[in-house]
Amino acid sequence: MSEHEAEKGKPNSIGSFSFWPLHLEKVFPVYAMGIPNPVLDSSLKNFDCFDPICDDVRNETKLEAEREPILSSFFYATILSHDCLEQALAFALANRLQKPTLLATQLMDIFSTVMKHDKGIQHSIRLDIQAFKDRDPSSLSYCLALLHMKGYQSLQVYRVAHALWGQGRKVLALALQSRVSEVFGVDIHPAAKIGNGILVNHGTGVVIGETAIIGNRVSLMQGVTLGGTGKETGDRHPKVAEGVLIGAHASILGNFKVGEFVMTAASSLVLQEIPPHSIVAGVPAKVIGRVHAHYPSFIMQQGKQ
C-alpha cells in the first residue's frame, strides 16, 4: 500500500502520530493513514517489545553485510552491535559529526540520552525514516537511509537540538545546528517546529528559520529556504501546513501560511499566503493550477499536474 493510496482521513496536527494495526507485509507505524484517533493494539504502544522498523533495519543490515563483506565490520559497528534503533542512530550521527573539540563519545551521550527519554523523538525517527523509504526512489532500504542520507540525519539532529532548546540548553542546541551546517550543508534552527513523516530529500542547501513551522507529511527538496524577508524581527518565517511539497531551490520568505496540500514548483519565490490545494510557480510565485489529489508530498511530482 503506497502512502497516497493509504491517505484518506483527516490530517493530524503537528507533532501527532497515527498508527494502523495491520500492513500488507507486516505491522508498521503508518503516518500516511491520516486517521485522527486510530485504535491501537497495546503492543504497538511500546517500541521496547514491538519495533518492526528496527527489526527491518537490522535484517536489511545483515543482508547488506553478506552482499558486501568488506563493509561487514562497518555494518556491525553502526547497527548490529546496538540494542535499539535509537542507539544505532545516535552512534551513526555522533561519528558523522565528531571533531577534535567535540568527540564522538560526547555526541553519542548527548544523542542517546535525549532519544532515550523523549517518546516523541522515538516516534519521529521512525515516521521520518519510513517517509524516506516510501518517497525517495534512491532510498533502497531503511538501513541505508539511516547510515547515509544526510537529509534524514540532519533532521534527526534537529530533533535532538529542538529538545535541548526546549530544556533551556540553547548553547548546546546551537552548537549542534552549527555542526550540521558545516558537515551536511543543512541549516535548521533548533527553535523551528517540525512535524512527523518529513522528507528532506538530498538536503543540500536547505534552510529553515527560527520561527518556521512545518506540518506533518511534508516533503522538501534540495535548496529550499523557509526564511524571513530580512526586514522583520520576532515571528518572521513561513507556516507550512500538512502534505505540502516544496520543489528544489524554492524560497518561501515571510510570516504567512502555505495551505494544506500545496505544491510549490522548483525555483519559485513565494512572498504571500498560498491557498490550500494550489500549485504555485514563478518569481514571484503565482497560482497556476490546483492539486487534484491529497498529499502532493507523497506523489513528488514537481510540476503542473
Secondary structure, 3 states (H helix, E strand, C coil): CCHHHHCCCCCCCCCCCCCCCCCCCCCCCCHHHCCCCCCCCHHHHCCCCCCHHHHHHHHHHHHHHHHCHHHHHHHHHHHHCCCCHHHHHHHHHHHHHCECCECHHHHHHHHHHHHHHCHHHHHHHHHHHHHHHHHCCCCCCHHHHHHHCHHHHHHHHHHHHHHHHHCCCHHHHHHHHHHHHHHHCCEECCCCEECCCCEECCCCCCEECCCCEECCCCEECCCCEEECCCCCCCCCCCEECCCCEECCCCEEECCCEECCCCEECCCCEECCCECCCEEEECCCCEEEEECCCCCHHHHCCCCCC
